[in-house]
């Protein structure tokens, strides 16, 4: 599944991208705004899709001279299906979070990184998971390995994408963090990464955001439900 455009699994045409944009906001958008947010296809193609969806009643058009403003008709019988399809990415991450919350050995931290987190992958891209083991748990612990294997298999079933995971102990995470800090301070490149930030961002071989996709514990990743 293309996690940057999960709706494409069901609606692979430009119609799916336009519907995903309109489902993501309640603010009416001009056709040009829809075209910019879709980020694929031509403006003429987006305009044809909008006209077709207006004819079907799934999208409403309101005149606002010199433009037209378009909105998803949320009262349309098809609208709930469109909204659910537009939320597939969130649903995917929620499933991962829910499965991890059921683990007998809870990780100290868990994150999606790489293209799946950034939203710029494609069909066949791996779903990369980073797990921090509790200090008392060995990497070869049978229960830990079973949990990780089950999560990997579940991710493949849910998306048909291969799961690549990295499991590290907290001491290893600290070593990576220190190496990152040493590299950037010694080379004079500076850093916006602070020792108290709790993130792990090793230097990129290409000099830019390789692990930009780490999601914070209290935001979009899988916050524990208190």
Secondary structure as a PSIPRED ss2 file (coil, helix, strand):
# PSIPRED VFORMAT (PSIPRED V4.0)

   1 X C   1.000  0.000  0.000
   2 X C   1.000  0.000  0.000
   3 X C   1.000  0.000  0.000
   4 X C   1.000  0.000  0.000
   5 X C   1.000  0.000  0.000
   6 X H   0.000  1.000  0.000
   7 X H   0.000  1.000  0.000
   8 X H   0.000  1.000  0.000
   9 X H   0.000  1.000  0.000
  10 X C   1.000  0.000  0.000
  11 X C   1.000  0.000  0.000
  12 X C   1.000  0.000  0.000
  13 X C   1.000  0.000  0.000
  14 X H   0.000  1.000  0.000
  15 X H   0.000  1.000  0.000
  16 X H   0.000  1.000  0.000
  17 X H   0.000  1.000  0.000
  18 X H   0.000  1.000  0.000
  19 X H   0.000  1.000  0.000
  20 X H   0.000  1.000  0.000
  21 X H   0.000  1.000  0.000
  22 X H   0.000  1.000  0.000
  23 X H   0.000  1.000  0.000
  24 X C   1.000  0.000  0.000
  25 X C   1.000  0.000  0.000
  26 X C   1.000  0.000  0.000
  27 X C   1.000  0.000  0.000
  28 X C   1.000  0.000  0.000
  29 X E   0.000  0.000  1.000
  30 X E   0.000  0.000  1.000
  31 X H   0.000  1.000  0.000
  32 X H   0.000  1.000  0.000
  33 X H   0.000  1.000  0.000
  34 X H   0.000  1.000  0.000
  35 X H   0.000  1.000  0.000
  36 X H   0.000  1.000  0.000
  37 X H   0.000  1.000  0.000
  38 X H   0.000  1.000  0.000
  39 X C   1.000  0.000  0.000
  40 X C   1.000  0.000  0.000
  41 X C   1.000  0.000  0.000
  42 X C   1.000  0.000  0.000
  43 X H   0.000  1.000  0.000
  44 X H   0.000  1.000  0.000
  45 X H   0.000  1.000  0.000
  46 X H   0.000  1.000  0.000
  47 X H   0.000  1.000  0.000
  48 X H   0.000  1.000  0.000
  49 X H   0.000  1.000  0.000
  50 X H   0.000  1.000  0.000
  51 X H   0.000  1.000  0.000
  52 X H   0.000  1.000  0.000
  53 X H   0.000  1.000  0.000
  54 X H   0.000  1.000  0.000
  55 X H   0.000  1.000  0.000
  56 X C   1.000  0.000  0.000
  57 X C   1.000  0.000  0.000
  58 X C   1.000  0.000  0.000
  59 X E   0.000  0.000  1.000
  60 X E   0.000  0.000  1.000
  61 X E   0.000  0.000  1.000
  62 X E   0.000  0.000  1.000
  63 X E   0.000  0.000  1.000
  64 X E   0.000  0.000  1.000
  65 X C   1.000  0.000  0.000
  66 X C   1.000  0.000  0.000
  67 X E   0.000  0.000  1.000
  68 X E   0.000  0.000  1.000
  69 X E   0.000  0.000  1.000
  70 X E   0.000  0.000  1.000
  71 X E   0.000  0.000  1.000
  72 X E   0.000  0.000  1.000
  73 X C   1.000  0.000  0.000
  74 X C   1.000  0.000  0.000
  75 X C   1.000  0.000  0.000
  76 X C   1.000  0.000  0.000
  77 X C   1.000  0.000  0.000
  78 X C   1.000  0.000  0.000
  79 X H   0.000  1.000  0.000
  80 X H   0.000  1.000  0.000
  81 X H   0.000  1.000  0.000
  82 X H   0.000  1.000  0.000
  83 X H   0.000  1.000  0.000
  84 X H   0.000  1.000  0.000
  85 X H   0.000  1.000  0.000
  86 X H   0.000  1.000  0.000
  87 X C   1.000  0.000  0.000
  88 X H   0.000  1.000  0.000
  89 X H   0.000  1.000  0.000
  90 X H   0.000  1.000  0.000
  91 X H   0.000  1.000  0.000
  92 X H   0.000  1.000  0.000
  93 X H   0.000  1.000  0.000
  94 X H   0.000  1.000  0.000
  95 X H   0.000  1.000  0.000
  96 X H   0.000  1.000  0.000
  97 X H   0.000  1.000  0.000
  98 X H   0.000  1.000  0.000
  99 X H   0.000  1.000  0.000
 100 X H   0.000  1.000  0.000
 101 X H   0.000  1.000  0.000
 102 X C   1.000  0.000  0.000
 103 X C   1.000  0.000  0.000
 104 X C   1.000  0.000  0.000
 105 X C   1.000  0.000  0.000
 106 X C   1.000  0.000  0.000
 107 X C   1.000  0.000  0.000
 108 X C   1.000  0.000  0.000
 109 X E   0.000  0.000  1.000
 110 X E   0.000  0.000  1.000
 111 X E   0.000  0.000  1.000
 112 X E   0.000  0.000  1.000
 113 X E   0.000  0.000  1.000
 114 X C   1.000  0.000  0.000
 115 X H   0.000  1.000  0.000
 116 X H   0.000  1.000  0.000
 117 X H   0.000  1.000  0.000
 118 X H   0.000  1.000  0.000
 119 X C   1.000  0.000  0.000
 120 X C   1.000  0.000  0.000
 121 X C   1.000  0.000  0.000
 122 X C   1.000  0.000  0.000
 123 X C   1.000  0.000  0.000
 124 X C   1.000  0.000  0.000
 125 X C   1.000  0.000  0.000
 126 X C   1.000  0.000  0.000
 127 X E   0.000  0.000  1.000
 128 X E   0.000  0.000  1.000
 129 X E   0.000  0.000  1.000
 130 X E   0.000  0.000  1.000
 131 X E   0.000  0.000  1.000
 132 X E   0.000  0.000  1.000
 133 X E   0.000  0.000  1.000
 134 X C   1.000  0.000  0.000
 135 X C   1.000  0.000  0.000
 136 X C   1.000  0.000  0.000
 137 X C   1.000  0.000  0.000
 138 X C   1.000  0.000  0.000
 139 X C   1.000  0.000  0.000
 140 X C   1.000  0.000  0.000
 141 X C   1.000  0.000  0.000
 142 X H   0.000  1.000  0.000
 143 X H   0.000  1.000  0.000
 144 X H   0.000  1.000  0.000
 145 X H   0.000  1.000  0.000
 146 X H   0.000  1.000  0.000
 147 X H   0.000  1.000  0.000
 148 X H   0.000  1.000  0.000
 149 X H   0.000  1.000  0.000
 150 X H   0.000  1.000  0.000
 151 X H   0.000  1.000  0.000
 152 X H   0.000  1.000  0.000
 153 X H   0.000  1.000  0.000
 154 X H   0.000  1.000  0.000
 155 X H   0.000  1.000  0.000
 156 X H   0.000  1.000  0.000
 157 X H   0.000  1.000  0.000
 158 X H   0.000  1.000  0.000
 159 X H   0.000  1.000  0.000
 160 X C   1.000  0.000  0.000
 161 X C   1.000  0.000  0.000
 162 X C   1.000  0.000  0.000
 163 X E   0.000  0.000  1.000
 164 X E   0.000  0.000  1.000
 165 X E   0.000  0.000  1.000
 166 X E   0.000  0.000  1.000
 167 X E   0.000  0.000  1.000
 168 X E   0.000  0.000  1.000
 169 X E   0.000  0.000  1.000
 170 X H   0.000  1.000  0.000
 171 X H   0.000  1.000  0.000
 172 X H   0.000  1.000  0.000
 173 X H   0.000  1.000  0.000
 174 X H   0.000  1.000  0.000
 175 X H   0.000  1.000  0.000
 176 X H   0.000  1.000  0.000
 177 X H   0.000  1.000  0.000
 178 X H   0.000  1.000  0.000
 179 X H   0.000  1.000  0.000
 180 X H   0.000  1.000  0.000
 181 X H   0.000  1.000  0.000
 182 X H   0.000  1.000  0.000
 183 X H   0.000  1.000  0.000
 184 X H   0.000  1.000  0.000
 185 X H   0.000  1.000  0.000
 186 X H   0.000  1.000  0.000
 187 X H   0.000  1.000  0.000
 188 X C   1.000  0.000  0.000
 189 X C   1.000  0.000  0.000
 190 X C   1.000  0.000  0.000
 191 X C   1.000  0.000  0.000
 192 X C   1.000  0.000  0.000
 193 X C   1.000  0.000  0.000
 194 X C   1.000  0.000  0.000
 195 X C   1.000  0.000  0.000
 196 X C   1.000  0.000  0.000
 197 X C   1.000  0.000  0.000
 198 X C   1.000  0.000  0.000
 199 X C   1.000  0.000  0.000
 200 X C   1.000  0.000  0.000
 201 X C   1.000  0.000  0.000
 202 X C   1.000  0.000  0.000
 203 X C   1.000  0.000  0.000
 204 X C   1.000  0.000  0.000
 205 X C   1.000  0.000  0.000
 206 X C   1.000  0.000  0.000
 207 X C   1.000  0.000  0.000
 208 X C   1.000  0.000  0.000
 209 X C   1.000  0.000  0.000
 210 X C   1.000  0.000  0.000
 211 X C   1.000  0.000  0.000
 212 X C   1.000  0.000  0.000
 213 X C   1.000  0.000  0.000
 214 X C   1.000  0.000  0.000
 215 X C   1.000  0.000  0.000
 216 X C   1.000  0.000  0.000
 217 X C   1.000  0.000  0.000
 218 X C   1.000  0.000  0.000
 219 X C   1.000  0.000  0.000
 220 X C   1.000  0.000  0.000
 221 X C   1.000  0.000  0.000
 222 X C   1.000  0.000  0.000
 223 X C   1.000  0.000  0.000
 224 X C   1.000  0.000  0.000
 225 X C   1.000  0.000  0.000
 226 X C   1.000  0.000  0.000
